[in-house]
Amino acid sequence: MYTIRSVLLAAALFCASPLPHATELIQNGNFEGADKSMWLLSGDSFYQLYALDTSGTPLANPANNVFADGNYLSPGVIGQKINTLATATYTLSFDFQRYSLPNDPVQTVFQVKFNGVSLMLESDITSDWLHVVIPNLTAATGESLLEFYNLNASYYNQLDNISLFETRDGTPTDPTGPGTVPEPATLAILAAGLALMAGVRRRASRP
């Protein structure tokens, strides 16, 4: 027979154990890791590099490593192949900006593609860091290709904090957060079970 002590122990383990949460699918999306081999570089490679953010824009962080691309008239491309599920939905997020001298208009293009489908095409790129979230992406196969196209005729575009994770029930789940907290209904059922076991134990101990 289960005792109150064993039930309480099980409850403690249940509450303490982190439940599964969304897994980050992009490798080295913040470009801080030394290994960059997962990133595929193509297109114009005249100016493609991983470097500190020294753009000097208001939201610039000179301690952050970013990907910079540009200084030519044709786009450079950075991409990554990702393991996906054909039945799942995904949310993509990233930060990007263009860098140019103040009051110096330059020809710029920034485009995002997922499995060859254009998700975003911007020709008037912000001159400071902008956070973008693109939800409800679907994959047709078990492997997907995410690509970023950058064109900056005179200076460069920057990219950072790329993230892709599965969306559950239409709600993005934080891939870097703690394990999912048990829902109130689950906790209520657990509490009711503990109360019932306590009542049974008290009745059994009466003379």
FENSUL-V64407 format. One record per backbone hydrogen bond with DSSP energy under -1.0 kcal/mol. CO is the residue of the C=O (numbers start at 0). NH is the residue of the N-H. E is the energy in kcal/mol with one decimal. If there is no record, write none. Layout:
BEGIN
CO:NH:E
CO:NH:E
END
This chain:
BEGIN
2:6:-2.3
3:7:-2.8
4:8:-2.2
5:9:-2.3
6:10:-2.4
7:11:-2.4
8:12:-2.3
9:13:-2.2
10:14:-2.4
11:15:-2.1
12:16:-1.9
27:30:-1.2
28:161:-2.4
35:38:-1.8
39:78:-2.1
41:76:-2.7
46:69:-1.6
48:67:-3.0
50:65:-3.3
51:53:-1.4
56:59:-2.3
60:63:-2.3
63:52:-2.0
65:50:-2.2
66:158:-2.2
67:48:-2.3
68:156:-3.3
74:43:-2.3
75:149:-2.8
76:41:-2.4
77:147:-2.6
78:39:-3.5
79:145:-2.3
81:143:-3.1
84:87:-1.3
88:166:-3.6
89:136:-2.9
90:164:-1.7
91:133:-3.6
92:162:-2.8
93:131:-3.0
94:159:-2.3
95:129:-1.9
96:157:-3.1
98:155:-1.4
100:103:-1.6
106:152:-2.7
108:150:-2.5
109:121:-3.1
110:148:-3.3
111:118:-3.3
111:119:-1.3
112:146:-2.8
113:116:-1.6
116:113:-2.4
119:111:-2.4
121:109:-2.5
125:97:-2.2
129:95:-1.8
131:93:-1.9
133:91:-2.9
136:89:-2.9
141:83:-2.1
143:81:-3.2
144:114:-3.2
145:79:-2.0
146:112:-2.6
147:77:-2.0
148:110:-2.2
149:75:-2.7
150:108:-2.5
151:70:-1.7
151:71:-1.3
154:70:-1.2
155:98:-3.0
156:68:-2.3
157:96:-1.8
158:66:-2.6
159:94:-2.8
162:92:-2.5
163:24:-2.7
164:90:-2.5
167:170:-2.2
170:167:-1.4
182:186:-2.1
183:187:-2.4
184:188:-2.1
185:189:-2.1
186:190:-2.5
187:191:-2.4
188:192:-2.2
189:193:-2.1
190:194:-2.3
191:195:-2.2
192:196:-2.4
193:197:-2.3
194:198:-2.1
195:199:-2.3
196:200:-2.3
197:201:-2.2
198:202:-2.2
199:203:-2.2
200:204:-1.3
END
